[in-house]
Amino acid sequence: MDLLVLAVSLVAILAGAELFTNGVEWLGHRLDLGEGAVGSVLAAVGTALPETMIPLVAIVFAGGAGADEIGIGAILGAPFMLATLAMFVTGIAVVAFRRRRSAGTGVRVDVGLLAGDARAFLGAYALAIGAAFLPPELGPVGLLVAVGLLLLYARYVAAHLRAERDEALEDPQPLRLARLDRARREGPGAPPGLGVVSVQVAVALACIIVGAAFFVGAVERVAVAAGIDRTLLALLIAPIATELPEKLNSVLWVREGKDNLALGNITGAMVFQSAIPTSIALVFAPRAWTIGAGSGVAFLSAGVAVLSLGAIVLPALRRGRLTGGALLVGGAFYVAYLGVVLALAGPGGVAGG
């Protein structure tokens, strides 16, 4: 039964990703936004919702030490998966679609935009991880850090909305739900109305969120039945499922040669994950958001995420260009961390995790 749920939910996520990439492009087009704002803000926030629900439900609504542990693992696992596996999958897509792409294995991305997202992520993540070293008794300090993270993210969004307006967004493919647009009176070539575009984005997000929820549930049941440790589940297994929308959206945009959207979708989600879910942990689970003997493996993933992103972005800054092969580095960091986790695993799960 779980295999059937996995298959059906995967189809729902795929359909949602297709509708979403098309719809969010039109939304940016209608709002006169550039690729940076569409990929790093609109698309990133939309597709980050599924994995954000895991820590929100676990920490705020479920409560308890076990739930907090799962929530913290999910918060730390999301940026790790984006910086490693999502980058790797995007690199695979660049190589796989090289014959139909005018840039071949080259990635046509605004390196300055990529560096800006990387700086925003590193700044917010450093602040959040730094708070994990504070004594849990300093609750007000954690609250101030959470407020600071929210302000940093608001500044990041505002900067994208301001700076990208003069950068034209490529004409999107025809809106998938254009036939539902009752306001199309200017002929078949007229752009769709904002209303039908918003409906398509909402339908797409519903497919992604519901599909991801069922997908994660089925994955968790299979993992628990196999006796996999809950920390390993939260760090490595659940994020694979919840990060699936980002990976699929980026693959679709890579196929169309819209590399700024593909990479911005990932890096923008990393900025979101470093600020919003971490704020939830600092406010509602300050004791769990503390580096201790039982959380070393979980917080190690944060360091691996930073190293992987740096290994991809820094060479691109020096050379002024990025290639699909460079994105494959993320896979090496994922495998290395997986090896560390499995090496530390005891008979019943992850040692110290």
Phi, psi and omega in degrees: 000318180297326178294322177294317178299318178300316182294313182294317180293326177295319177297319179296319179294318179298314179296318178297319180296319179296313178296322185291313181301319179291316182291319183288332174296316179293326178297316176296322179297315182289330180269002179060047178255157177269179183297324181298315181291321181292311183286312187277342182244294185298305182293319183297314180294316181300313183277351176275350183298316182302312182286339177288333180293330182297304179293328179298312180292316184295316186274314187278316188262321182282307179074172180095158183297319181295316179295319178298321180297317178294318181297315180296319178299320179292322179296315180285330182287332184295306177299325178299313180295321181293318183285341183247286187291320180295319176297319180297313180297321178296319177298319177300318180296320179300314180292318183294323183261018186300329182288332181262357180262133180294333180271358181063233178272000175284152180249113180278083182233145175288105184298324177297320178295318179298317179294322179297317177296320180297317179296319179296318178296312182297321179296312181291319183291322177298320178294317181293314180291324177301324178294337180291343178273352180283149175299139182298342180290341181275061183302313180301326179295317177299322178295319178296321177297319179299316178297319178298321179295319179295321179293321177298318181291321178298320178295320179299314180295315180299321179296319178295317182293328179281313191282339189260002185293334182271003179258112186292140176269134180301149179298126180287167170293159179308140181299132184297324181257030184299333181294342179276356184279103181283346183271005182280085182250358182266007180112166184295339181271359182288147178294149180291154179287158181298329181297310182290329176297315179296323178297316180297317179297319180295317178297319179297314179297323178297316178298317181294313184292312180294316178299318179294322180298313179292323180296313180296318179301316179294319178297318180296318180296319178295319181293317180295319178297331179274359178078027181279137182300145185291330176292316176298321178298314183289325184279319191243329187266305180300317179297331177300317180289316184284336177275358181305318179302315179300317182296315182292318178300316181294321178298317180296319180289325175298318179301325180272000180078016180262073190289328177299320178292319182297311181285322179297327177300322181280308183293325177295322177294326178295319178297315179301313183293330181284345185248310189281302179298325178296326176296321177300316180295318182295327182275315189258343180219058184297327180289325179288328180276060181219132179285119180219190183298329184265004185235009184300316181295321180295312182287341175299328180299330178295317178295321179294322178299316180295316181296317181296315179297318179297321180294337180268316188280317185299313176299324179296322178294320180292319184271342183077014179205164181226145179236162177298324179298324180295328180290338181292344178302327180303325179296323179295319178292324178297313181296320180298315180293319178301320178297320178296315181297315181291327179292328179274355184289133175266189180300330183255003180150213184273124178289133180068012180237000000 
